[in-house]
């Protein structure tokens, strides 16, 4: 990656952290503010993890940043629910997404100890769960924006 791209990522990360801080310490709907801040922080983590230079610079924080990067779609899903005032899911749905995220994270962090089959299965599972969360977030947004009743 070019140094320009890395510099651009650093600028975006700085802006996202600033907006997250404003959301955390701001006023208004607490759930919307906190889920929005978590979403921004997780996107920042993804930007760090996906850049070789930033990844190496943050090597000590890599396990935490990897977990935050994995949960980006789930954070988007929670943020969409808060913004469009959708009902919160049952505990087992949240727990299921949580188990997928933690399971994938364990496999990705311990990649050397797991076989390539495990890493591949974890990747496929993560992508299916992420696609489900993002698709539902889009559905929530469309339903809330268009005022649909179903």
N, C-alpha and C positions, 0 to 999 in steps of 0.2 A: 504494500500500500504506500501511497505517496505521503510525503510529510505534510502536504496541503490537506489531504484527507484526515490525517491524524489531528492536525490543528483545528480543522472544522469540527471534528468530533469533540475535541476538548471544549470548544466554544459552546457547542450544543449541550454538552454535559453540564457546563457551568450554568447555562440558562435554565436547564431543567431542575437543577438543584436549588437555584434561586426561587423558581416558581413553586417548587415543593415546599420550601421553607415558608413562603407566603401563605400557601394553603394550610400548612400545619398550624401556623400561629395566627391565622385569620379568623374571621367571623363567618357565621352562616352554618349551614347543614354540616355537622361534624363528620358524619359518615362519608358524605361526598368529598369533603376536604381531605380526609385521611386516605380514602381510596384513591383519589386523584394524586395525592403526594406519593403514595406507594407505587402507583402506575408510573409516574415520572422517574422515580428512583430506580425502578426495575428496568425501564428503557435505558437509563443512563448506564446501568450495569451491563446491559446487552451491548451498548456501544463500546464499552471498555473491553469486554470479553472477546468481541469479534474483531478487534484490531490488534495485530501482533505486537506493536510497539507499546500500546497502553496495557495490554495483557501482561507483558513482561515487566512493565513498570509497577503494576499492582499485583505482583506474584503472591505476596503475603495474603492479600484479600481475595485471591482467586476462588476459594471454595464458597465464600459468601456471595461474591459477585456472580458466580455461576448459578447458584440457587436463585438469586434475584432475576437473572436473565431468563431462566427457565419459566418463571411465573409471570412473565409479561402478559400472555394472553388471559390468564386468570385475573390479573389486576385490571386489565381492560374490561373484562366481564363484570367485575365488582363495581368498577367506576361507572359503567353504563347503567347498571342497576340503580346506583345511587342517583345519578343525574336524571334518569327518566322515571324515578320513583317506582320502580318495579318491585314486586314482592321479593323478599329474600328467600333463597332456596332452602330446602330442608337440610338438616345437618349432614345427612349421608351424602348429599351432592357435594357440599363443601369438603367433607372428609374424603370423598373419592378423588376430587381434584387435588387435594392436599397429598394423598397417598401417591398418586401418579407423579406429582412434582418431586416429592422426596425420594421416591423410588428411582426415578430417572436421574436425579441429582447424585444419589449414591452410586449408581452404575457409571455415570460420567466422571465423577471424582475418582473412583477406583477402577478406571478403565483398564489399567494394566492387569489387575487381578481378575477381571471378568473376561470371558471369551468374546470374540467378535460377534457371536450370535446374541449374547446378552446386550451388547451395545446397540446392535441393529434392532433388536426387539424393543429396547428402551426408546430408541429414536422414533420408531414407528408409533409406539404407544403415546409418546409425547406429542407427535404431530397430529394424531387422531384426536386426542383430548384438547389440544390447542385449537384445532380447527372447529371442534364442537363449541368451545367457549367463545371464540371469535364470532362464529356464525350466530350463536345465540345473542351475543352483544349487539350485533348488527340487527337482528330481529327486534330486540328490545328498543333500539334506537328508532328503527323504522316504525314500529308500533306506537311508540311515544310521540314521534314527530308527526305522523299522519293521523293520530287519534283513533287508531283502529281499536275495536272492542274485543277482538278475538285473540 
